[in-house]
Amino acid sequence: MNGKIEYGFGRDYLPNWTLTEALREVFQNYIDYGGYKINVYSEDNGEIVQIRISNDYVPNKLEFLRIGNTDKGDNSEAIGHHGEGLKVAFLIFLREQLSFQIMTNDLAILPKWSYDDLVGETLRIDYNGGYNQLHEFITILDCPRDIYEDFINNIITEDNIIHKSSYGSIVDKPKGNIYSGNLFVCNIPKLSKAFNINPSCLKLDRDRSVPNDFDVSYYCSQINDSYNKTLNNNSKAALTREVINLTTETLEGKEYSYTNELPDNIINQFIVKRIGTKNIYINKVDNKTIQNRRITDILDQHPKFAKAKKVSHKLMFLSKQRIAERKSVRTLLNDFKKKHCHDVESIDDINIIIKRI
C-alpha cells in the first residue's frame, strides 16, 4: 500500500520553530503514550547523530497524520492536544535537510516537498508499504549532536525529582525553569526552584509559550506548600541546606504567592516589631520587612507570634477607644453604618437608631 498526503504548509511555515521545537513534538507523543526506548548511533563521534525512538503503539490506520486529529482528548495529563505537532516536526526536519521517518505496521512514512506552479512548494508525506510487519511505532531521525544532547538532558526523569505532589514536582533543574509533562516550557523570574507542573494544571497553546501567570504562581505555591509540609513533618529534612536562610526576595517570589504552609525553620527566620498598632515581620537573613500578605497571615497565626498579635490587638482597641471618646454617639453610629451596613434593611435600621438620638 502506497500513498501520499498533501499539506498546505509552505517551507516558511512557523519560521521561528527550530529543531528543538521539532524534537519536543516528537518526544511529547512518546511521553503521552507511556514508555519508550531510545537508541543513538553515530560515526566517530560525528556532529550528526541518528536517533531511533520506539514503543509498542501500533495504529490501525494512519489517522494520526490527519491535521487536527488526536486521540489525547480524554487524557488530561497528555502534553499535546492540538493534532498538528508531529506534522510540523516533519516540516522542520525536511526544511533543515535532515532525515526523518516513521515506521509502523508494514509502512515507512517520510516527508517530501511538492511543487505546484500556482501554490508553490508545500509539505507532502509519503507512505510506502511492503516492509516486514512491525509491532512497534518507530521514529528514526538525524540531528546535530549538540542540539539533541541539550534537549534530551533537559527532559525530567525520576532522578531529577526532589519532591512530588498531586499538582506536580519540584525538580533538580536551574531555578525558574518551568516544565510540563517532563518537557521544558520556559524560564520565569522570581522563582527560587524549578517546577514540573502537571499538564492538567498548566494549559499551553501549540507553541507552548509563556503560560498564564496565575497558573504558574498558584500551582508552584501548592507544590511548594506540599514540600514545606513534608519538611515540617520530617525534622531531619527540615535542616537541609535548601530551606535555610531564605531571603526576603525569595519569600516574595511566585512560589509563595498563594502559600498556606511554612516550615518552622522559615518561621524562625523572622522577628516581630510593632509600628504603632501594626505588627511587621523582619527577616533576620537580610534585615528586610516581608510584604507578602500570605506569609504575614501565617506568621500572625503562629504560636511564636500569637502573644505579640494579642498585644497589638489590645493596643488597637485602646487606640479606637481613645478616638471614640472624642466623637459624639451620632458620629460613631454614622461611622459604624459606613463600615458595616451594606444592605438596605441594615441601613434603614441604623438610620432609625440615629434619628432617635
C-alpha positions in Angstrom: 0.0 0.0 0.0 1.4 3.3 -1.1 0.0 6.8 -0.9 0.7 10.5 -0.2 -0.8 13.3 1.9 -0.6 16.8 0.6 -0.5 19.6 3.3 -0.7 23.3 2.9 2.4 24.0 4.9 5.0 26.0 3.0 8.7 25.9 3.7 8.4 29.2 5.7 5.6 28.0 7.9 6.4 28.6 11.6 9.8 30.3 10.8 10.8 30.6 14.4 10.5 26.9 15.1 13.8 25.1 15.3 14.9 21.5 15.6 14.4 21.9 19.4 10.7 22.5 18.9 10.5 19.6 16.4 12.2 17.2 18.9 9.7 18.4 21.6 6.8 17.5 19.3 8.2 14.0 18.6 9.0 13.2 22.2 5.8 14.6 23.7 3.9 11.9 21.7 6.0 9.2 23.1 5.8 10.6 26.7 2.0 10.9 26.4 1.7 7.3 25.3 4.0 5.9 28.1 7.3 4.1 28.0 9.7 4.3 25.1 13.2 3.2 24.1 15.9 5.4 22.7 18.9 4.2 20.7 21.6 6.7 19.5 24.0 5.9 16.7 26.9 8.0 15.4 30.1 7.5 13.4 33.4 8.5 15.0 31.6 11.0 17.4 30.4 13.0 14.4 28.4 16.2 14.6 25.2 14.4 13.4 23.7 11.5 15.4 20.9 9.2 14.3 18.2 8.7 17.0 15.8 5.8 17.0 12.8 6.1 19.3 10.3 3.3 19.6 7.4 2.0 21.7 4.7 -0.7 21.3 2.0 1.6 19.9 0.6 0.0 16.7 -2.0 2.2 15.0 -4.7 0.5 12.9 -4.7 3.3 10.4 -2.8 6.5 9.6 -5.3 8.9 11.1 -2.5 10.3 13.3 -1.3 12.0 10.1 -4.6 14.0 9.7 -4.4 17.6 10.7 -6.4 18.2 13.9 -6.6 14.5 14.7 -5.5 13.5 18.2 -6.6 10.6 20.5 -5.5 12.5 23.6 -8.7 14.5 24.1 -9.8 12.5 27.2 -6.4 12.4 28.8 -6.0 15.5 30.9 -2.3 14.7 31.6 -1.4 14.5 27.9 1.0 17.2 26.9 -0.2 17.7 23.3 -3.8 18.1 22.3 -3.7 20.1 19.0 -3.1 17.3 16.5 -0.6 19.4 14.4 2.8 19.0 16.2 4.0 15.8 14.5 3.2 17.1 11.1 5.2 20.3 11.8 8.1 18.1 13.0 8.2 16.5 9.6 8.3 20.0 8.1 11.1 21.3 10.3 13.4 18.3 9.7 12.7 18.5 5.9 13.5 22.2 6.0 16.8 21.5 7.8 17.6 18.8 5.2 17.8 16.1 7.9 16.5 12.6 7.6 13.2 11.9 9.4 10.9 8.9 9.0 8.3 6.9 10.9 7.9 3.1 10.5 4.8 1.3 11.8 2.9 -1.8 10.7 4.4 -2.5 7.2 4.7 1.1 6.3 7.5 3.7 6.0 6.4 7.3 6.3 8.6 10.2 5.3 8.3 13.8 4.3 8.8 15.3 0.8 8.3 18.6 -1.0 5.6 19.0 -3.5 5.6 21.8 -6.1 2.7 23.5 -7.8 3.0 26.3 -10.3 0.2 28.3 -8.6 0.7 27.3 -5.0 4.5 26.9 -4.8 6.4 24.5 -2.5 4.4 22.7 0.2 4.9 19.7 2.5 3.9 16.2 1.4 4.1 13.0 3.4 4.6 9.7 1.5 3.8 6.3 2.9 5.1 3.2 1.3 4.2 -0.4 2.2 5.9 -3.7 1.6 8.1 -3.8 4.7 8.2 -6.6 7.3 5.3 -6.4 9.7 6.3 -4.3 12.7 4.8 -4.4 16.2 6.3 -1.0 17.1 6.0 2.6 16.4 9.5 3.8 15.4 10.8 7.3 14.6 14.2 7.5 13.1 15.8 10.9 12.7 19.1 12.7 12.2 20.0 15.6 14.4 23.1 17.7 15.3 24.6 16.1 18.4 24.7 19.3 20.5 21.0 20.1 19.9 19.9 16.6 20.7 22.1 16.3 23.8 20.8 19.7 25.1 17.2 18.6 24.5 17.5 15.1 26.0 19.4 16.3 29.1 16.5 18.8 29.8 13.8 16.1 29.9 12.7 15.4 33.5 13.4 11.9 34.8 12.8 10.3 38.2 16.3 11.1 39.2 15.5 14.9 38.8 12.5 14.8 41.2 13.1 16.4 44.6 9.5 16.3 45.8 6.3 15.1 44.2 2.8 16.3 44.9 -0.6 15.9 43.3 0.0 19.1 41.2 3.5 18.3 40.0 7.0 18.2 41.3 10.0 20.3 42.4 12.9 19.2 40.2 16.6 19.5 40.3 17.0 21.9 37.4 18.0 25.6 37.1 15.8 27.8 39.2 12.9 29.4 37.4 12.6 26.6 34.9 9.0 25.5 34.3 8.3 22.1 32.8 5.0 20.4 32.0 4.7 16.7 31.3 8.5 16.5 31.8 9.3 18.8 28.9 10.7 22.3 29.2 8.3 25.3 28.8 10.1 28.5 29.8 12.2 30.2 32.5 10.3 32.6 34.7 11.9 35.1 37.1 11.0 35.3 40.8 11.1 31.6 41.3 13.7 30.0 43.6 13.2 26.5 42.4 12.3 24.6 39.2 8.9 23.0 38.8 7.4 20.3 36.7 3.6 21.1 36.7 1.1 18.5 35.6 -0.4 19.2 32.1 -3.9 19.1 33.6 -2.9 22.2 35.7 -1.0 24.2 33.1 -2.8 24.7 29.8 -0.5 25.6 26.9 -1.1 26.5 23.3 0.5 24.8 20.4 3.7 26.8 20.7 4.0 26.0 24.5 4.6 29.8 25.0 4.8 31.5 28.4 1.9 30.1 30.5 -0.7 32.1 32.4 1.0 33.9 35.3 -1.8 33.0 37.8 -1.4 29.3 36.9 2.3 29.3 37.5 2.1 31.2 40.8 -0.8 29.2 42.1 0.4 25.7 41.3 4.0 26.4 42.2 2.7 27.6 45.5 0.7 24.4 46.0 3.6 22.2 45.1 5.9 24.3 47.4 3.4 24.0 50.2 3.3 20.2 49.9 7.1 20.3 50.1 7.1 22.5 53.2 4.5 20.3 54.9 6.8 17.4 54.3 9.7 19.3 55.8 7.6 20.2 58.9 6.8 16.5 59.3 10.4 15.5 58.9 12.8 17.3 61.3 15.9 15.9 59.6 14.7 17.1 56.1 13.9 20.4 57.6 17.5 21.0 58.4 18.6 20.6 54.8 20.5 23.5 53.3 17.9 24.2 50.7 15.3 25.6 53.2 17.8 27.5 55.4 18.4 31.3 55.0 15.7 32.1 52.5 16.0 35.8 51.5 13.0 38.1 51.5 13.3 38.3 47.7 12.7 34.5 47.6 9.8 34.7 50.0 8.2 37.4 47.9 8.6 35.1 44.8 5.8 33.4 42.9 6.0 30.0 44.7 5.0 31.8 47.9 2.2 34.0 46.3 -0.5 31.6 47.4 1.2 29.7 50.2 -0.6 28.3 53.2 2.4 26.4 54.7 5.8 27.4 56.1 8.3 25.1 57.7 9.4 26.0 61.2 12.9 27.0 60.2 11.5 29.7 57.9 9.2 30.9 60.7 12.2 31.2 63.0 13.9 33.5 60.5 11.5 36.2 61.5 11.3 38.7 64.4 8.3 40.8 65.0 8.3 44.6 65.5 5.4 46.8 66.4 4.9 50.0 64.5 2.0 51.9 66.1 -0.7 49.3 66.3 0.6 47.1 63.5 2.9 44.1 63.6 5.6 43.9 61.0 7.9 41.0 60.4 11.7 41.4 59.8 13.6 38.6 58.0 16.9 38.1 60.1 18.6 36.9 56.9 18.7 40.2 55.2 17.0 42.5 57.7 14.2 43.3 55.3 10.4 43.6 56.0 8.3 40.9 54.4 5.4 42.3 52.4 3.9 39.0 51.2 0.4 39.1 52.8 0.1 35.3 52.8 3.3 34.9 54.8 2.3 37.7 57.3 -1.0 36.0 57.8 0.8 32.7 58.6 3.1 34.5 61.0 0.2 36.2 62.7 -1.3 32.8 63.5 1.9 31.1 64.6 2.2 30.5 68.3 5.6 32.2 68.3 4.0 35.5 67.4 0.5 35.0 68.9 1.3 36.9 72.0 2.5 39.9 70.0 -0.6 39.7 67.9 -2.8 39.8 71.0 -0.9 42.8 72.4 -1.2 44.5 69.0 -5.0 43.9 69.0 -5.3 45.2 72.6 -3.4 48.4 71.6 -5.6 48.8 68.6 -8.7 48.5 70.7 -7.3 51.1 73.2 -6.5 53.4 70.3 -10.0 53.1 68.9 -11.4 53.7 72.3 -9.5 57.0 72.7 -10.7 58.2 69.3 -14.3 57.2 70.2 -14.2 59.3 73.3 -13.7 62.4 71.2 -16.7 61.7 69.0 -20.4 62.0 69.6 -22.7 59.0 69.6 -24.3 60.1 66.4 -20.9 60.4 64.6 -19.9 56.9 65.9 -23.2 55.4 64.6 -22.6 57.0 61.2 -19.1 55.6 61.1 -20.5 52.2 62.0 -23.0 52.5 59.2 -20.4 53.3 56.6 -18.2 50.4 57.7 -20.6 47.6 58.4 -24.0 48.3 56.8 -24.1 47.3 53.2 -27.8 46.3 52.6 -30.9 48.4 52.6 -32.5 46.8 55.6 -29.5 47.3 57.9 -29.0 50.9 56.7 -32.7 51.6 57.5 -32.3 50.1 61.0 -29.2 52.2 61.8 -30.9 55.3 60.5 -33.9 54.8 62.8 -31.5 54.5 65.8 -29.6 57.7 64.7 -32.9 59.6 64.5 -33.9 58.5 68.0 -30.8 60.2 69.5 
